[in-house]
Amino acid sequence: MIKGTVIIDGKICKGCELCIVACPQDGLALSASFNEKGYRFVELINDKCTGCVNCALVCPEAAITVYREPKPVKKTQAKV
C-alpha cells in the first residue's frame, strides 16, 4: 500500500472541516488546541494516509501539504 503523510499549517487553518470530510482514510480531526486566530485547527490523527491529496484539494486556505512516499522498487528475477 502506498504511504503518505500531511503537514498542516495550524497557523492559517480555520477548522472548516472540509478536509476531514474529504479524507477517505478518516485520518484527520480537529485538535483540542486553538491557533493564534482562535480557530481549532486540523491535525493528522492516524497513520493511514495514502497521499491521495483530497484534503489539500479542498482546503480553501491552502494550509495542507501532502507528501507521498515513493513506491518500493520491485526486484526482478533473472531469467535462466
C-alpha positions in Angstrom: 0.0 0.0 0.0 1.2 3.5 -0.8 2.0 5.6 2.3 1.8 9.3 2.6 1.6 12.0 5.2 0.3 15.5 5.5 1.7 18.6 7.1 -1.0 21.1 8.2 -0.1 24.7 8.8 -2.1 25.2 12.0 -1.4 29.0 12.0 -3.6 29.5 8.9 -6.1 26.6 9.2 -9.6 27.9 10.1 -11.0 24.5 11.0 -13.6 24.4 8.3 -13.5 20.6 8.4 -13.7 20.2 4.6 -10.5 18.1 4.6 -11.9 15.9 7.4 -14.9 15.1 5.2 -12.7 14.6 2.1 -10.3 12.1 3.7 -11.2 8.6 2.7 -8.9 7.1 5.4 -10.6 9.1 8.3 -7.1 10.3 9.2 -7.9 14.0 10.1 -9.6 15.6 13.1 -9.9 18.9 14.8 -7.4 19.4 17.5 -8.3 20.3 21.0 -6.0 23.3 20.8 -6.7 26.7 19.2 -4.4 28.7 16.9 -3.4 32.3 17.3 -6.6 33.4 15.4 -8.8 31.4 17.8 -9.7 28.6 15.4 -9.4 24.9 16.2 -7.1 23.6 13.5 -7.0 20.2 11.9 -4.3 17.6 12.7 -3.4 14.1 11.4 -4.7 11.6 13.9 -3.6 8.2 12.5 -1.0 6.7 10.2 -3.4 5.5 7.5 -2.6 8.4 5.0 -2.2 7.2 1.4 -1.2 10.6 0.0 -4.4 10.9 -2.1 -4.3 14.7 -1.8 -8.1 15.0 -1.4 -7.6 17.1 1.7 -5.2 19.5 0.1 -7.5 20.0 -2.9 -10.5 21.1 -0.8 -8.6 23.3 1.6 -9.6 26.9 1.0 -6.7 28.2 2.9 -4.0 26.0 1.2 -2.9 25.0 4.7 -2.2 21.4 3.8 0.9 19.9 2.1 0.8 16.2 1.1 3.9 14.0 0.9 3.8 10.6 -0.7 6.5 8.0 -0.2 7.9 6.6 -3.4 6.7 3.2 -4.5 9.0 0.4 -3.4 11.2 -1.0 -6.2 10.2 -4.5 -7.2 13.1 -6.8 -7.6 13.0 -8.7 -10.9 14.3 -12.3 -11.1 16.9 -13.0 -13.6 15.7 -15.5 -16.3 17.9 -18.6 -16.6 
